[in-house]
Amino acid sequence: MLETDDAARDLAGFVLPETGALIETTDPLRPYILLDVEGAVVAPVEAFFAELQANSRPATTIRSYGMDLLRWWRFLSGWDVAWNRASRRDARDFARWMQIAPKASRVHWRHQASREGPPKALTRPSAGVPNPVTGRAAPGLLYSASTRVHCETVLRSFYDFHLEEGTGPITNPFPSARERRRLPAAAGRTTRQSAGGRYRPSLPQRLPRRLPDDCFNELFAALRYNRDRALLAFWVSNGARASELLTSRQRDPLPGEQLLGVIRKGTRAFQQLPSSPDAFVWLRLYQEEAWRAGAPRGGHQALWWTLRRPFRPLTYHAARAMLNRANALLGANWTLHDLRHTAAYRMARDPGLALTDVQWVLGHAHLSTTQIYLPAGRDEIIEAVRAHHQRQTRLAQVPAVPAAGYRAESLHDLFGGAR
């Protein structure tokens, strides 16, 4: 039944209240907790986090889910709706609001504790404009389609969990997609349920972006420290995820065998990945410098450390800041995951390397995921089409050859008659 008893909401003028928070804890059984408006722990979310942890989801996944649940809790508090009283209308309005709502401006950490004047929010330069070096558009001011897809999936699974437990509303506010009726005669198909949710936006199919060789050389030359050069060399040679490479310990590199051990993101399993020889050269140069500076030394110690005292294990955000500093010098916006795409392209398009071997190195559960790196990349496609246009231009400049045939003088010599 349609809900029309309430007045229409002003979604365009709605401002998400900055209430509640997602807090990281030191308890391994509760890595994150969600606080409500009054600062109390939200019990339904805590139970959902426990279910995720029981399903072997890492703490990073719990944090990602928690950010979407925090946004939903703030939306409900803005309309004074309890989580277990949320209806289809609330979910529909939330999906509509995310399409038009600007993202909250994050305040820099240096200004969060400062009381001298209003805090300065981080700006997004040239939002939505393609970068001249990489061709990737900068993050826009609105929520991207991928963010809205992730949020819809999280909230739908959250309410599905409480439906199974019998602790939530009697219906899921975020429904599954409607059935699509297909023609059964042609291929023997019947009516089937569409995947995903009803309020789940469509995502455009995009090719994984990789660094061309000349761009990689420029990026490598823009790095200032041997640690950063070693990180870049490992990322583009063994295809490890950015966070996986940072899990290595000082006992994990085996230069003689060209292997580096990492902890896989999904399975949390230890895996040794073959890497390029030059990566181990840069690693050794970095280690000698770090040990002379006083960085902790030992097989059980972290492999990657900050460059300044007090020495701390290098985090993902610090590694991304390192890459952003190099991007600023080049005017680019490469990401850490582009380095993994680069390694995947180089391995998948090598005819001497089996695709199943590439799948094992990348840690893909399905071979179909590895196959996306078989087609040519964006830059290769562009160069191929440019070469096509150049060939067409050259063909157009060639003078036309006259049609073959006999001249009148030759016909007279052969058959006689008047000229």
C-alpha positions as CSV (number, residue, x, y, z in Angstrom):
1,M,0.0,0.0,0.0
2,L,1.3,3.4,-0.9
3,E,2.1,5.7,2.1
4,T,0.5,9.1,1.3
5,D,-0.7,10.1,4.8
6,D,2.4,12.1,5.6
7,A,3.3,15.4,4.1
8,A,5.9,15.5,1.3
9,R,9.4,15.7,2.6
10,D,11.7,18.5,1.6
11,L,14.6,16.3,0.5
12,A,16.4,19.0,-1.4
13,G,16.7,21.2,1.7
14,F,17.4,18.4,4.2
15,V,20.7,18.6,6.0
16,L,22.1,15.4,7.5
17,P,22.5,16.0,11.2
18,E,26.0,15.4,12.6
19,T,24.8,13.1,15.3
20,G,26.2,9.8,16.5
21,A,29.6,8.4,15.6
22,L,31.4,5.2,14.5
23,I,34.1,4.6,17.1
24,E,37.1,2.3,16.8
25,T,37.9,0.2,19.9
26,T,40.8,-1.8,21.2
27,D,38.6,-4.8,21.8
28,P,39.3,-7.5,19.1
29,L,35.7,-8.8,19.5
30,R,34.3,-5.3,19.0
31,P,36.6,-3.5,16.6
32,Y,33.9,-0.8,15.9
33,I,30.8,0.4,17.7
34,L,28.1,2.7,16.5
35,L,26.8,5.4,18.9
36,D,23.4,7.0,18.6
37,V,22.3,10.6,19.3
38,E,22.6,10.2,23.0
39,G,26.0,8.5,22.9
40,A,24.8,5.0,23.6
41,V,25.9,1.9,21.7
42,V,23.3,0.9,19.1
43,A,22.6,-2.7,20.0
44,P,21.1,-3.8,16.6
45,V,24.2,-2.6,14.8
46,E,26.4,-4.3,17.4
47,A,24.6,-7.6,16.8
48,F,25.0,-7.1,13.0
49,F,28.8,-6.4,13.4
50,A,29.1,-9.7,15.5
51,E,27.4,-11.6,12.6
52,L,29.9,-10.1,10.2
53,Q,32.8,-11.0,12.4
54,A,31.5,-14.5,12.7
55,N,31.5,-14.7,8.9
56,S,35.2,-13.9,8.9
57,R,34.8,-10.3,7.7
58,P,37.8,-8.2,8.5
59,A,37.7,-5.1,10.6
60,T,38.0,-2.9,7.5
61,T,34.8,-4.4,6.2
62,I,33.0,-3.8,9.5
63,R,34.2,-0.1,9.4
64,S,32.9,0.2,5.8
65,Y,29.5,-1.2,6.7
66,G,29.5,1.0,9.8
67,M,29.9,4.2,7.8
68,D,26.8,3.4,5.7
69,L,24.8,2.5,8.8
70,L,25.9,5.7,10.5
71,R,24.6,7.7,7.5
72,W,21.3,5.8,7.6
73,W,20.9,6.4,11.4
74,R,21.5,10.1,10.9
75,F,18.9,10.2,8.1
76,L,16.4,8.5,10.3
77,S,17.1,10.8,13.3
78,G,16.6,13.8,11.1
79,W,13.0,12.7,10.4
80,D,12.5,11.3,13.9
81,V,12.0,7.7,12.7
82,A,13.1,4.7,14.7
83,W,15.2,2.1,12.9
84,N,12.7,-0.7,13.4
85,R,9.8,1.6,12.3
86,A,11.5,2.5,9.0
87,S,9.2,1.9,6.0
88,R,9.5,1.5,2.3
89,R,8.9,5.3,2.0
90,D,11.9,6.0,4.3
91,A,14.2,3.8,2.2
92,R,12.9,5.3,-1.0
93,D,13.4,8.9,0.2
94,F,16.9,7.9,1.4
95,A,17.8,6.6,-2.0
96,R,16.4,9.8,-3.6
97,W,18.2,12.0,-1.2
98,M,21.6,10.4,-1.8
99,Q,21.2,11.2,-5.5
100,I,21.0,15.0,-4.9
101,A,22.8,15.4,-1.5
102,P,26.3,16.9,-1.5
103,K,28.9,14.9,0.3
104,A,29.8,16.2,3.8
105,S,33.0,18.3,3.7
106,R,35.7,16.5,5.8
107,V,37.5,18.8,8.2
108,H,41.3,18.4,8.2
109,W,42.6,16.8,11.3
110,R,44.8,19.8,12.1
111,H,41.8,22.0,12.4
112,Q,39.5,19.6,14.2
113,A,40.9,20.4,17.6
114,S,41.7,24.0,16.8
115,R,39.4,26.7,18.3
116,E,40.9,29.6,16.3
117,G,38.1,30.5,14.0
118,P,35.9,28.2,11.9
119,P,37.4,24.9,10.7
120,K,38.6,24.7,7.2
121,A,37.0,21.9,5.1
122,L,39.0,20.0,2.6
123,T,38.3,21.1,-1.0
124,R,38.0,18.9,-4.0
125,P,39.8,20.5,-6.9
126,S,38.1,20.3,-10.3
127,A,35.4,17.9,-9.1
128,G,34.0,15.9,-12.0
129,V,36.6,17.2,-14.5
130,P,38.8,14.5,-16.2
131,N,42.5,14.7,-15.2
132,P,44.7,15.6,-18.2
133,V,47.3,12.9,-17.3
134,T,45.2,9.9,-16.3
135,G,41.8,10.7,-17.9
136,R,40.0,9.9,-14.6
137,A,37.5,12.4,-13.3
138,A,38.1,13.9,-9.8
139,P,35.6,12.9,-7.1
140,G,32.4,14.8,-7.6
141,L,30.5,16.8,-5.0
142,L,27.7,14.3,-5.0
143,Y,27.6,10.7,-3.8
144,S,28.9,8.4,-6.6
145,A,26.9,5.5,-8.0
146,S,29.3,3.0,-6.4
147,T,28.8,4.6,-3.0
148,R,25.0,4.4,-3.3
149,V,25.3,0.8,-4.5
150,H,27.4,-0.2,-1.5
151,C,25.1,1.7,0.9
152,E,21.9,0.0,-0.5
153,T,23.6,-3.4,-0.2
154,V,24.6,-2.9,3.4
155,L,21.2,-1.6,4.6
156,R,19.4,-4.4,2.8
157,S,21.6,-7.1,4.3
158,F,21.3,-5.4,7.7
159,Y,17.5,-5.6,7.7
160,D,17.6,-9.1,6.2
161,F,19.7,-10.2,9.2
162,H,17.2,-8.8,11.7
163,L,14.3,-10.3,9.7
164,E,15.9,-13.7,10.2
165,E,16.5,-13.0,13.8
166,G,13.0,-11.7,14.4
167,T,14.3,-8.5,15.9
168,G,13.5,-6.0,13.2
169,P,10.4,-4.8,11.2
170,I,8.2,-7.4,9.6
171,T,9.3,-6.2,6.1
172,N,12.6,-5.1,4.7
173,P,12.5,-1.3,3.9
174,F,15.0,-2.0,1.2
175,P,13.3,-4.6,-1.1
176,S,14.8,-6.9,-3.7
177,A,14.4,-6.0,-7.3
178,R,11.2,-6.7,-9.1
179,E,10.9,-9.8,-11.3
180,R,11.7,-9.4,-14.9
181,R,9.6,-11.5,-17.3
182,R,11.6,-12.9,-20.2
183,L,10.4,-14.6,-23.3
184,P,10.6,-18.3,-22.6
185,A,10.1,-19.6,-26.1
186,A,13.5,-18.6,-27.7
187,A,16.0,-20.1,-25.2
188,G,13.8,-21.9,-22.8
189,R,14.0,-19.2,-20.2
190,T,11.4,-18.6,-17.5
191,T,10.6,-15.8,-15.2
192,R,13.6,-15.1,-13.0
193,Q,14.4,-12.7,-10.1
194,S,16.7,-9.9,-10.9
195,A,19.9,-9.6,-8.8
196,G,20.3,-6.7,-6.4
197,G,17.9,-4.4,-4.7
198,R,15.1,-2.3,-6.1
199,Y,16.8,1.0,-5.1
200,R,20.2,-0.1,-6.3
201,P,21.5,2.2,-9.0
202,S,23.2,0.8,-12.1
203,L,26.9,1.0,-12.4
204,P,28.6,1.7,-15.7
205,Q,31.0,-0.9,-16.9
206,R,34.5,0.5,-16.7
207,L,37.9,-0.9,-17.8
208,P,40.5,-1.2,-15.0
209,R,42.9,1.7,-15.3
210,R,46.6,1.0,-15.5
211,L,49.7,3.1,-15.7
212,P,51.4,3.2,-19.1
213,D,55.2,2.6,-19.0
214,D,56.1,6.2,-19.5
215,C,53.7,7.4,-16.8
216,F,55.1,4.8,-14.4
217,N,58.6,6.0,-15.1
218,E,57.6,9.6,-14.3
219,L,55.8,8.5,-11.1
220,F,58.8,6.5,-10.0
221,A,61.1,9.4,-10.6
222,A,58.9,11.7,-8.6
223,L,59.4,9.6,-5.4
224,R,61.9,10.9,-3.0
225,Y,62.7,8.0,-0.7
226,N,63.9,4.4,-1.2
227,R,61.0,3.1,0.9
228,D,58.5,4.6,-1.5
229,R,60.4,3.3,-4.5
230,A,60.5,-0.2,-3.0
231,L,56.7,-0.1,-2.3
232,L,56.0,1.0,-5.9
233,A,58.2,-1.7,-7.3
234,F,56.5,-4.4,-5.3
235,W,53.0,-3.2,-6.1
236,V,53.5,-3.2,-9.9
237,S,55.4,-6.6,-9.9
238,N,53.5,-8.9,-7.6
239,G,50.0,-7.4,-7.9
240,A,49.3,-7.3,-4.1
241,R,46.6,-5.0,-2.8
242,A,47.9,-1.9,-1.1
243,S,46.8,-3.0,2.3
244,E,48.2,-6.6,1.8
245,L,51.7,-5.4,1.1
246,L,51.7,-3.4,4.3
247,T,51.1,-6.6,6.3
248,S,54.6,-8.0,5.5
249,R,57.1,-8.6,8.3
250,Q,60.8,-8.3,8.1
251,R,61.1,-12.1,8.0
252,D,58.8,-12.4,4.9
253,P,61.1,-11.1,2.1
254,L,63.2,-13.9,0.5
255,P,65.5,-12.1,-2.0
256,G,67.2,-15.3,-3.1
257,E,63.9,-16.8,-4.2
258,Q,62.3,-13.5,-5.2
259,L,59.4,-14.0,-2.9
260,L,57.6,-11.7,-0.5
261,G,55.0,-13.0,2.0
262,V,51.7,-11.1,2.6
263,I,48.4,-11.6,4.4
264,R,45.6,-11.9,1.9
265,K,42.7,-9.5,2.5
266,G,39.7,-11.8,2.2
267,T,41.0,-15.2,3.5
268,R,43.6,-13.8,5.9
269,A,45.9,-16.5,4.6
270,F,49.7,-16.1,4.3
271,Q,50.9,-16.2,0.7
272,Q,54.3,-15.8,-0.9
273,L,54.2,-13.7,-4.1
274,P,56.9,-13.7,-6.7
275,S,58.3,-10.2,-7.2
276,S,60.8,-8.4,-9.5
277,P,64.5,-8.4,-8.6
278,D,64.7,-4.6,-8.6
279,A,62.0,-4.4,-5.9
280,F,64.3,-6.3,-3.5
281,V,67.2,-4.0,-4.4
282,W,65.2,-0.9,-3.4
283,L,63.9,-2.8,-0.3
284,R,67.5,-3.4,0.9
285,L,68.5,0.2,0.3
286,Y,65.5,1.3,2.4
287,Q,66.1,-1.2,5.2
288,E,69.7,-0.1,5.6
289,E,68.6,3.6,5.8
290,A,65.8,2.7,8.3
291,W,68.0,0.7,10.6
292,R,70.7,3.4,10.7
293,A,68.0,5.9,11.6
294,G,66.8,3.6,14.5
295,A,63.8,1.9,13.1
296,P,62.9,-1.4,15.0
297,R,64.7,-4.4,13.7
298,G,63.6,-8.1,14.0
299,G,61.9,-10.8,12.1
300,H,58.6,-10.3,13.8
301,Q,58.7,-6.5,13.3
302,A,56.8,-4.7,10.6
303,L,58.6,-4.4,7.2
304,W,57.3,-0.9,6.4
305,W,57.7,2.0,8.8
306,T,57.2,5.8,8.9
307,L,60.3,7.8,8.0
308,R,60.3,10.1,11.1
309,R,60.4,9.5,14.8
310,P,58.5,8.1,16.6
311,F,58.6,5.2,14.2
312,R,55.2,3.6,13.5
313,P,54.1,0.9,11.2
314,L,53.1,2.4,7.8
315,T,49.3,2.5,7.4
316,Y,47.3,2.5,4.2
317,H,46.4,6.2,4.6
318,A,50.0,7.2,5.0
319,A,50.9,5.2,1.9
320,R,48.1,6.9,-0.1
321,A,49.4,10.3,1.1
322,M,52.8,9.3,-0.2
323,L,51.4,8.6,-3.6
324,N,49.3,11.8,-3.6
325,R,52.4,13.9,-3.0
326,A,54.0,12.4,-6.1
327,N,50.7,12.9,-8.0
328,A,50.8,16.6,-7.0
329,L,54.2,17.0,-8.8
330,L,53.0,15.3,-11.9
331,G,49.4,16.8,-12.0
332,A,48.0,13.3,-11.9
333,N,45.5,11.4,-9.8
334,W,46.8,7.8,-9.9
335,T,45.6,5.6,-7.0
336,L,47.2,2.7,-5.2
337,H,44.8,0.3,-6.8
338,D,45.9,1.4,-10.2
339,L,49.3,-0.2,-9.4
340,R,47.6,-3.5,-8.8
341,H,45.7,-3.1,-12.1
342,T,49.0,-2.4,-13.8
343,A,50.6,-5.6,-12.5
344,A,47.5,-7.6,-13.5
345,Y,47.5,-6.2,-17.1
346,R,51.2,-7.0,-17.5
347,M,50.8,-10.6,-16.3
348,A,47.5,-11.3,-18.0
349,R,48.6,-10.1,-21.4
350,D,51.9,-12.1,-21.3
351,P,51.4,-15.0,-23.6
352,G,54.0,-17.0,-21.7
353,L,52.0,-16.9,-18.5
354,A,48.9,-19.0,-17.9
355,L,45.8,-17.1,-16.8
356,T,45.3,-19.5,-13.9
357,D,48.7,-18.5,-12.6
358,V,47.7,-14.9,-12.8
359,Q,44.5,-15.7,-10.9
360,W,46.6,-17.4,-8.1
361,V,49.0,-14.4,-7.8
362,L,46.1,-11.9,-7.7
363,G,44.1,-13.9,-5.2
364,H,40.9,-14.0,-7.3
365,A,38.3,-16.5,-6.2
366,H,36.9,-16.7,-9.8
367,L,38.7,-16.9,-13.1
368,S,36.2,-14.6,-14.6
369,T,37.5,-11.8,-12.4
370,T,41.0,-12.3,-13.8
371,Q,39.7,-12.3,-17.4
372,I,38.8,-8.6,-17.2
373,Y,42.5,-7.9,-17.7
374,L,42.7,-9.7,-21.0
375,P,41.2,-7.0,-23.3
376,A,43.4,-4.1,-24.2
377,G,43.5,-1.2,-21.8
378,R,42.2,2.3,-22.4
379,D,45.5,3.7,-23.6
380,E,46.1,0.8,-26.0
381,I,42.6,1.1,-27.4
382,I,43.1,4.9,-28.0
383,E,46.5,4.3,-29.7
384,A,45.0,1.6,-31.9
385,V,42.1,3.9,-33.0
386,R,44.6,6.7,-33.6
387,A,46.6,4.4,-35.8
388,H,43.4,3.5,-37.7
389,H,42.7,7.2,-38.4
390,Q,46.3,7.7,-39.6
391,R,46.0,4.8,-42.0
392,Q,42.7,6.2,-43.3
393,T,44.4,9.6,-43.8
394,R,47.3,8.1,-45.7
395,L,44.9,6.1,-48.0
396,A,43.0,9.2,-48.8
397,Q,46.1,11.0,-50.0
398,V,47.1,8.3,-52.5
399,P,46.1,9.3,-56.0
400,A,43.4,7.2,-57.7
401,V,44.7,4.7,-60.2
402,P,42.9,4.9,-63.6
403,A,40.8,2.0,-64.7
404,A,42.6,-0.7,-66.6
405,G,41.8,-0.9,-70.4
406,Y,43.2,-0.8,-73.9
407,R,44.0,2.5,-75.6
408,A,42.5,3.1,-79.0
409,E,45.9,2.8,-80.8
410,S,46.4,-0.7,-79.3
411,L,43.0,-1.8,-80.4
412,H,43.8,-0.7,-84.0
413,D,47.0,-2.6,-84.1
414,L,45.3,-5.7,-82.8
415,F,42.1,-5.7,-84.9
416,G,42.7,-3.2,-87.6
417,G,40.2,-0.6,-88.8
418,A,40.1,3.2,-88.8
419,R,41.7,5.0,-86.1
